[in-house]
Structures are given as structure tokens and as C-alpha cells.
Amino acid sequence: MLNIPALKGIYRYHEFIGPVLPLDAVIYLGEGHTPVVEANDRLRAMAGLRFYYKNDGQNPSASFKDRGMASALSYLQYLIRQGHVEDVLAICASTGDTSAAAALYASYFQGKVKSAVLLPRGKVTPQQLAQPLGSGAAVFEIPGVFDDCMKIVEALSENYRVALLNSKNAWRILGQESYSYEIAQNFEYDMAEKVVVVPIGNAGNITAVISGFLKFLDTGIITHLPKIIGVQSEHANPVYKYYLEPEAEKRKFEAVAVRPSVAQAAMIGNPVSMPRVIHLVDAYNKKSGRQNVFFSEVTEQEIMDCQLTANRNGHVACTHGGECLAGLIRARQTGQVDGHETAILDSTAHALKFSGFQDMYFQNQFPPEYEVVPDPKLINTPQLVRPADLKHVPEPGKPLYGDELAHFVRRISAEIATLLDLKKI
Amino acid sequence: MLNIPALKGIYRYHEFIGPVLPLDAVIYLGEGHTPVVEANDRLRAMAGLRFYYKNDGQNPSASFKDRGMASALSYLQYLIRQGHVEDVLAICASTGDTSAAAALYASYFQGKVKSAVLLPRGKVTPQQLAQPLGSGAAVFEIPGVFDDCMKIVEALSENYRVALLNSKNAWRILGQESYSYEIAQNFEYDMAEKVVVVPIGNAGNITAVISGFLKFLDTGIITHLPKIIGVQSEHANPVYKYYLEPEAEKRKFEAVAVRPSVAQAAMIGNPVSMPRVIHLVDAYNKKSGRQNVFFSEVTEQEIMDCQLTANRNGHVACTHGGECLAGLIRARQTGQVDGHETAILDSTAHALKFSGFQDMYFQNQFPPEYEVVPDPKLINTPQLVRPADLKHVPEPGKPLYGDELAHFVRRISAEIATLLDLKKI
């Protein structure tokens, strides 16, 4: 019983993530070992190959960020127990998944670790506030924009005793490598003809994925490296643009000015992990003996259409999951993948976190800068059933009774049966 | 590879849930095998015993209802393949977890199964609409209240070819039994000194939990039956009241008029599964050789306070998870459990689905009928950091530069350091 935390979660791969950690320092809050769900025939036909979603939205804070936080906070717990640190403040300036995950994991150590989230005043939805507030983080609203919040976080980390939980923290990347270990295990360690599709934002995710597969290859746990497809939106595509140049010596990284994207976490024009990407992509291709990392660019329209289509076929993909499906379709069209391969797509968060974009789509309310125009076939809105000839309908506080109620039920159910083309028994 | 669906999810217990189903009829959308997360020292001290949350909110549609839907839709797929049914409409009138789960599982069979959700006009939040709309269900708004919707669903099921996916469907209960099988497996089949705490609404859940443990006992997989605590809110307590009478012959079931509850799914005054509860509780106690099923009643205040406290200590419990913690504390006080036992609490859905109640608590906006008054220690709201002496602050479109920016960053970070009592490096 005492060992349950250590035997579960991302630390099932303890040897790869953090063998220096004693088992009893490991935190388990229910992260990792997320489901792999096969696409149905319709989606397979649409993509041109068999594929699966790996639902990282089924992590405890509903995003993949829990993997890295479980690792970073386990290490922090170890440092606290060793007496190396005390009164830790875990701080970040994310409006989304990172702050939710940081606040959740910090809250498990109430009394030993505090967490604080900095957000730009008036720019945050109640949904984005709910998770860090619920986990008890100190939430500060700052005048200005997101960049101003980041500068203040940096100033705090330079001058005060705080634990940085952004993706520069190496333990976070180690934790995120568990995503690759799980894929290998899910597919019985047979990575031949497999394609792993991931969205790129700050590029921490793709470096963790590449690094994870390299470690499993180096230790002989897998014998093939899967193909990797990194996907970017046209609205935030610096990595894609960098690799457009086929000759490595001629490549030159240039940050881009991002435009609004439904793949919120990917709206990054100057990824902090770019040097690591360049190094790891090179190493991965060399170990593969051929080009085995590819980059794909998609439109905002494709991202939304693919997310909604996936969710109409049994998935709970977020916009980043939609981005991966769009990237896979593009990769199939350009020949980066072919029909006998099997793809695994990363849905980094739960659809529930992105219902605002779904609402904007269904109500055709995207601001023009997103460049998303709803496809009428994908719009779904409630229909009021209120036959005009029906004189009396119930209202809250004014129920119908007897024959009136029976007539109402008969008329409404007949109307619904007509709308849905139901057959009589 | 082909067998991944059958080897995962709730159908890992195929022999217990539905051995008549061929493996290839089984649907797997990522349900089941939800995490079991141990409470930290603070929570353990508060409850008076060691306990764990089992996070059923980490199912794909973010509630335990996926267990039953995976089972019911697997059976439906089998019937479709056998040619017994076609053009199925899966229908329900739930505003919450049931419709989200039914719509998700039906959507995997787009083209073969349609789903429809009936909701009372003007009574549903955008959050409640998002899941069934996203899964492509036909969503109908009906004049009147929830009971009117239910009457129409019943009329449809009596007169048209529709698949009823409410909890009368036996396959749903079979699927939900997987919750017990997983607990047994999580605790290495040692159910001695274990206490399983579940909320009671329509009572489908507690019957499934009891039935599951009985099957594992009957087949020798476990040798002890865990103690069961069923929890009800004072605002919807017919099962609790029934069992207040210690002598079985004198018990008389009476439906109650429910009052508003934050444990929305438990707001049921006349549970459809009551006859089954009576039968199973009796059988369970007999097999245990002593009373082994207990009932606990809690206030709305306790439910909210416990949910928020759990989430401030590393959990992602919904209000029903809060209800279970409140019920455990009450059971410890009344002597139904003692300090050397270990409890497993059911968080039936993800906290994300219930952020509206959290907002009401933090903003002290509960309507009086809920009888919830926020505890100031549990309120968490954003703080604006805007020192009065700071002349210039950035605004969207009006950034600061140079010395002005540096001064702003210095002042704000110093202010935050003071608020958080941070130590200088």
C-alpha cells in the first residue's frame, strides 16, 4: 500500500525520469497513462490512414502539463525533505494549462509550497480563473498584457526565493518524456510504421517526445524510432518556417509575430526550446538513418474543423488535438506519411477547457483575425420545439395537468419524431 | 493491435460485465481505470483516517457515466452487427453527466446511432450545452421544466424506435460495476478494513458498487466485502431517511420533495433503483455477517466546504466528491468508521464541470435556498496589484518602455513579494 504512489503515474518510468529520487519523494495525483483511442472508420477514411488519439486531457488538471509538474514537484518534495529549500513559492504567468497544473501540484503541499499566478487584468475568462483559484493559488491581476506579467515573474525569480515552474525547469521536460514511454508501451514497443503527431508551441513538448523515444532506443526497449510530425498553425509558425529550408547549413531561425490562434498554447513566435529542437531533431534523424522528423503547417480553419469533426466521432479533443489531425491530413497529402502507417495524435488538453471556441464557431462569432468561418455542416445549436398551433405549454411555476399535459407531450414528441425521422414501433 | 479496445477500459472485466459480447463489439473511448489519489496529511487529520479519492472525473466525458455508456453502447453495437436493430436513436433528458456521456459514446457510431438530448428552455448553462452539442447530439429545448422533458422522452420510447440510455438499462449498471472491480485491483484485492464512500442520487451507482463487490466475493477474487457508506444531502435524503429505522420490517419508503443541491446529480427524491437498493443492501449485510452498508447525511454547507478543502489539497473533486468527504467525516464522528480503516471516496465528475458553484461560493452569491454561506478562509479571489503611487502602468496597446517599464516591474514585483512574504535571495 505504501508504494502506490511510486508504482503509478509517470514514475512507473522512474529509471528514465529521475532515478536520483527516492521512491517516497514521488508525488502521484493521477497523472499519466492516458487513454489511446482508435479513430472510427469515418475519421480513418478522412485522414487516409489508421490513427489514434492519446487523450492527455484526461490528466488530473485536464492537460499534459501535469506530467511535467508531477516530476518537478516530486523533485521539490525531495529538496524540501533534504532541507535544501523551504517556504517555496511556485510561480508562473500562464493563463492556461501551466498555471492550472502548477497550482494543483503545489496545493498538495499546502503549508510547504505556495503557488502564485500572474494574469493580465481584464484579459482572463472565469473558466481560466477557476482552476488556479480552486487549487488555492494566489492569483494576481496585473495592469498591462501577458508580456508584462512574464517580466514580473522573471524579476521575482531573480530577486526572491521562488521555484520557477516554467519549461526551463529540466524536471518538467523529464516528466513530459513519459508521453513517449507510454506510447511505446501502448503499442507493445513496436514503433515501426508509427507516426507520432504533436503540436508545437514553446517546443518543450516536441523536445520531450523526441528525447523520450531516443532514450528508449538507446536502452534497447524499442528497436525503431517512430516518425515525428510537429504541427504549427499559420498564425504561429517559426519552427515550420525554419525547417522549410532543406539544407541544414542554410537554415536561419527567425522569430515571428504571432496572430491569434485557437491553439492558444501554441501562440508562441520565439520558442524558448528552439536550440534544443535543432539539436534533437538532428540527433533523431541521424539515429533513424533518414529524415524522421517532419513539420506540418495548418490553418486556423483546419484546426477548428478537425477538432469539431473529431469530437463528432467519439473524441474529446481540444483545439491542439484538432491541430494534430489537421497536420496529419496535411502530412498525408504531402507524402510525409503514407496509408500503411499508424498515427498517434496528441490531444494535449480536454475539450471542456476549450468550449469557448466551440461556442464561437457554432454562433459564428469568431473575430476576423482568427480567419475561421464556420462550416454549416459542423454547426450544432439547440432547437426550440414549440409547435405554433399548441395553445398551452407548461412554464416554470405553471405546470400543465391532465388532458392538456397529455396533449402537450403527444404533440412535442410527435414533432421531435418528425425532426429526427423516427419510425413508429 | 487489433485487440486494444477489448483489453482496455471497463471490459478488462469482460467476464463480469458482458461475456456474451464478442470482443470485437467492445467500444473503448478511454473510460475506466481512473486514478486513486491518496489524501495528504492535512486531509487525513481532518477526516480522522487515511483515505483516497478515486477520480472518476478523469473519464473521457469527465464523469463516471462513461462506464455505463461504454457497456450499453458496446451491447448496442453488437445488436446492430447482428442486424437486430438499425437507425438507433439514443435519447435522454439529462442536463448533465448522462447526456454528455450518451452523446459522446453515440457519436463514435455516427451514421448508425443518433443521439438526442431534451432540455428545459432557458434553464441550461452554456457549459451544460457544450458537451452534447460538441458530440453532435440533437439538442431540443422544450417549454416547461425538467419533468416535462422526461415525460416526452418516455412518450418517445413508448411509441418510436429509440434506445433508452437511462439507468433502467441493465447494461449501464453492469458497466458501472467496473468501479468496484478497479478498487479491488487498486488495493491488491485486500478489502479488509476498507470503506467505499459513494453519493446517492438515483441510486444506480450504489447498487452497481454493491453488486460489483458481491460478484468479486462470490467468485473468490476478494475474501472480504468492504464497508459501504452511501451519502445523501439533507436536501435530497429519501434513502438516508428510509434506513434511519433500524428494524427492517418497520422501514417504509417515502419519496421526499428535494430542495436545490450543489450535488446536482443527487437531487432525486424518489430514486428509481430503490427496490434494488433494499434487496442488495440486505444481501450485502448478510454476506458480510454484520451490518456493512451505512448511510450518512450531510448539509449543503459541508458539501461545498469539503469540496473546496479537498481541491486546496491537491484533488480535482466535484461537489459529489465533496459530499463523500463530508459523509466520511460524519461517519467517523458517528462511529460508522474508525481510525484504522482506509476509505476510498468517489469523485464522480471533474471539478471543471462544477466551477459555477465554486464561483458562487467565492463571490458569496448562493441563492438562500442552497443554505451555503462561504467560509472566509476558503474564499479565493484574484487580487489587483496596482500600487496607488505608481503613476504609469502599461495598458493594452500602450506598453511602457525603458526606465518606466523597469520601475513598473520593480514596484509590482516588490508588492507581490510583500503580499506573499517572500524572502530576498
Interface residues (C-beta under 8 A of the other chain):
Chain A: M1 I4 P5 K8 G9 Y28 L29 G30 E31 H33 T34 P35 V36 V37 E38 N40 R42 N55 Q58 N59 P60 S61 A62 D87 L89 L104 Y105 S107 Y108 F109 Q110 G111 K114 A116 L118 L119 P120 R121 K123 P126 Q127 L129 A130 Q131 L133 G134 S135 G136 A137 A138 V139 F140 E141 I142 P143 G144 V145 D147 D148 K151 I152 A155 L156 E158 N159 Y160 R161 V162 N186 F187 E188 L308 N311 R312 N313 G314 H315 V316 T342 H350 A351 L352 K353 S355 Q358 D359 F362 N380 T381 P382 Q383 L384 V385 R386 V393 P394 E395 P396 P399 L400 L405 F408 V409 R410 I412 S413 I416 A417 L419 L420 L422 K423 K424 I425
Chain B: M1 I4 P5 K8 G9 Y28 L29 G30 E31 H33 T34 P35 V36 V37 E38 N40 R42 N55 Q58 N59 P60 S61 A62 D87 L89 L104 Y105 S107 Y108 F109 Q110 G111 K114 A116 L118 L119 P120 R121 K123 P126 Q127 L129 A130 Q131 L133 G134 S135 G136 A137 A138 V139 F140 E141 I142 P143 G144 V145 D147 D148 K151 I152 A155 L156 E158 N159 Y160 R161 V162 N186 F187 E188 L308 N311 R312 N313 G314 H315 V316 T342 H350 A351 L352 K353 S355 Q358 D359 F362 N380 T381 P382 Q383 L384 V385 R386 V393 P394 E395 P396 P399 L400 L405 F408 V409 R410 I412 S413 I416 A417 L419 L420 L422 K423 K424 I425
